[in-house]
């Protein structure tokens, strides 16, 4: 049996972290395949074997357990656990991968690993207020890039269809080449790869709420310009065709 708790932090930490989660089990053996997620995740593992296998994944054995940084992925990836399961995870905004990668294993994250263990694991009632104070020290000096924030806002407001990236580049005061370089530094994917990831995740939400007979409409509503493009990209990212996903309920 797995004991899980999730907590949504308050502003200003919510500008970087969507959720803080805690997972515990005295004995858990699991191999689980995920479709490519639309977030970055930092996990502190204090138990036995814990592993994430996929692109844009870095792991450091710290003084206080394992630190795993998992970024955006344009193909399925595997989570593996074996033995005592004891993890604290942060569901982060996608751009946080580039922010946290240089910090992995350093003294600031070692301190975070220790404080989070003390206030979320070693007490009967987890103290998320203390956890927020600790995490805020990691992000309080980070200045979010205005061009990347503008891209996220534009993507949320527009249909992510054909020509979206070209149209957005016309709104920027920097060259398209400079924006792509900046984007890759933070997201570790190109803008076009990220856009496809965004559309696949949107299609997954639509598939979970619509019947399989409407697959063509789902692809168009998610921003894919034709059915073959929808099927090809969806299978690359999730490991299933849209029809297979809707039939078997893959996650």
C-alpha positions in Angstrom: 0.0 0.0 0.0 1.3 3.5 -0.9 0.7 6.5 1.3 0.6 9.7 -0.7 0.1 13.4 0.1 0.1 16.3 -2.3 0.3 20.0 -1.5 0.0 23.1 -3.8 2.4 25.8 -2.7 1.4 29.5 -2.5 2.7 32.5 -4.4 5.6 33.3 -5.1 6.7 29.7 -5.0 3.8 28.6 -7.2 5.5 30.5 -10.0 8.0 27.6 -10.1 6.4 24.6 -8.3 2.9 23.3 -9.0 2.8 20.6 -6.4 4.9 19.1 -3.6 4.2 15.4 -3.1 5.2 12.8 -0.5 5.1 9.0 -1.2 5.7 6.2 1.2 5.5 2.4 1.2 7.4 -0.2 3.3 7.8 -2.4 0.2 7.1 -1.4 -3.4 8.2 -3.1 -6.5 7.0 -1.4 -9.7 8.0 -0.8 -13.3 5.7 1.9 -14.8 5.9 3.4 -18.3 4.7 7.0 -18.6 3.9 9.0 -21.6 6.0 12.2 -22.0 4.9 14.6 -19.3 4.5 18.4 -19.7 6.5 19.3 -16.5 9.9 19.0 -14.9 10.2 17.0 -11.7 12.8 17.0 -8.9 12.6 13.9 -6.7 14.4 13.2 -3.4 14.5 9.5 -2.7 15.4 8.4 0.8 14.4 4.7 0.4 15.8 1.7 -1.5 16.0 1.4 -5.3 14.3 4.3 -7.2 15.1 5.1 -10.8 13.7 7.1 -13.8 15.0 6.1 -17.2 14.5 8.4 -20.2 16.0 11.4 -21.9 16.7 14.6 -19.9 17.1 12.8 -16.6 20.0 13.4 -14.3 20.7 11.6 -11.0 23.1 12.4 -8.1 23.7 10.2 -5.0 23.8 12.9 -2.3 24.7 12.7 1.3 21.0 12.4 2.1 19.6 10.1 -0.4 19.2 10.2 -4.2 18.4 13.4 -6.2 16.7 12.9 -9.5 15.9 15.7 -12.0 13.5 14.6 -14.7 12.9 17.1 -17.6 10.6 17.2 -20.6 10.7 14.0 -22.8 9.5 13.5 -26.4 9.1 9.7 -25.9 7.8 7.4 -23.1 10.0 6.8 -20.0 10.2 4.3 -17.2 9.9 4.7 -13.4 11.3 1.7 -11.4 11.1 1.1 -7.6 12.2 -1.9 -5.5 12.1 -2.2 -1.7 11.3 0.6 0.7 9.7 3.5 -1.1 10.3 7.0 0.5 10.2 10.0 -1.9 9.5 13.7 -1.9 8.8 15.2 -5.3 8.4 18.6 -6.8 6.2 19.0 -9.9 7.9 22.1 -11.5 7.2 24.4 -14.4 8.9 23.0 -17.6 11.6 25.7 -17.7 12.9 24.8 -14.3 15.1 22.0 -15.7 17.7 24.5 -16.9 17.5 26.3 -13.6 18.0 23.3 -11.4 20.5 21.2 -13.4 23.5 23.3 -12.3 22.4 23.0 -8.7 21.9 19.2 -8.6 24.1 17.7 -5.9 25.4 21.1 -4.6 25.1 22.3 -1.0 21.8 24.1 -1.5 20.0 21.0 -2.7 21.7 18.9 -0.1 20.2 21.3 2.5 16.8 21.1 0.9 17.0 17.3 0.9 17.7 17.3 4.7 15.1 19.9 5.6 12.3 18.3 3.5 13.0 15.0 5.1 12.8 16.5 8.6 9.6 18.5 8.0 7.7 16.1 5.7 9.0 12.6 6.7 10.2 12.6 10.2 7.1 14.1 11.7 3.6 12.7 12.2 2.0 15.8 10.6 4.0 17.1 7.5 4.9 20.8 7.9 4.5 22.2 4.3 4.8 25.8 5.5 8.4 25.0 6.6 9.0 23.1 3.3 7.8 26.2 1.3 10.2 28.5 3.3 13.1 26.1 2.5 12.3 25.8 -1.2 11.7 29.5 -1.6 15.4 30.1 -0.8 16.3 28.1 -3.9 14.1 30.1 -6.2 14.0 33.6 -4.7 17.0 34.8 -6.6 15.9 33.3 -10.0 14.8 35.8 -12.6 12.3 34.2 -15.0 13.1 35.1 -18.6 10.4 37.4 -20.1 10.6 36.0 -23.6 10.0 32.4 -22.3 7.1 33.7 -20.1 5.7 35.5 -23.1 5.9 32.2 -25.1 4.0 30.3 -22.4 1.3 33.0 -22.2 1.0 33.0 -26.0 0.7 29.2 -26.1 -2.0 29.2 -23.4 -4.0 31.8 -25.3 -3.7 30.5 -28.8 -4.5 27.3 -30.7 -1.1 25.5 -31.0 -1.6 24.9 -34.7 0.6 25.1 -37.8 2.4 28.4 -38.1 2.1 29.3 -34.4 5.9 29.4 -33.8 6.5 31.5 -36.9 3.8 34.0 -35.9 5.1 34.2 -32.3 8.7 34.8 -33.5 7.4 38.0 -35.2 6.4 39.3 -31.8 9.8 39.0 -30.2 12.5 41.7 -30.1 15.2 39.1 -30.5 16.0 36.8 -33.5 14.4 33.4 -33.9 17.8 31.8 -33.6 18.5 33.6 -30.3 15.1 32.5 -28.9 15.6 28.9 -29.9 19.0 28.9 -28.2 17.5 30.4 -25.0 14.6 28.0 -25.1 16.9 24.9 -25.4 19.0 26.1 -22.5 15.9 26.0 -20.2 13.6 23.4 -21.6 16.2 21.0 -23.2 13.9 20.6 -26.2 13.4 22.9 -29.2 10.3 25.1 -29.3 8.8 22.8 -32.0 9.4 19.7 -29.9 7.8 21.4 -26.9 4.8 22.5 -29.0 4.3 18.8 -30.1 4.5 17.7 -26.5 1.9 20.4 -25.6 -0.4 19.2 -28.3 0.0 15.5 -27.3 -0.9 16.3 -23.7 -3.9 18.3 -24.9 -5.0 15.3 -27.1 -4.6 13.0 -24.1 -7.0 15.1 -22.0 -9.5 15.2 -24.9 -9.2 11.4 -25.4 -9.9 10.8 -21.7 -13.2 12.8 -22.1 -14.4 11.8 -25.5 -15.4 8.6 -27.4 -12.9 6.9 -29.8 -15.3 7.7 -32.7 -14.2 11.4 -32.5 -10.4 10.8 -33.0 -10.3 13.1 -36.1 -11.9 16.0 -34.3 -9.7 15.4 -31.2 -6.5 15.7 -33.4 -7.7 18.9 -34.9 -8.8 20.4 -31.6 -5.4 19.6 -30.1 -3.7 21.6 -32.9 -2.6 18.8 -35.3 -3.1 19.8 -38.9 -4.0 16.4 -40.3 -4.8 12.9 -39.0 -1.6 11.2 -40.1 0.5 13.9 -38.4 -1.6 13.4 -35.2 -1.1 9.7 -35.2 2.6 9.8 -35.9 3.5 12.4 -33.3 1.1 10.9 -30.7 2.7 7.5 -31.0 6.2 8.8 -30.8 5.5 10.7 -27.6 3.1 8.3 -25.8 4.1 4.9 -27.2 0.5 4.3 -28.4 -1.6 5.4 -31.3 -4.6 7.6 -30.3 -6.9 4.7 -30.9 -4.9 2.3 -28.7 -4.6 5.0 -26.0 -8.4 5.5 -25.9 -9.0 1.7 -25.9 -6.6 0.7 -23.1 -6.5 3.8 -21.1 -2.8 4.2 -21.1 -1.3 6.8 -18.7 
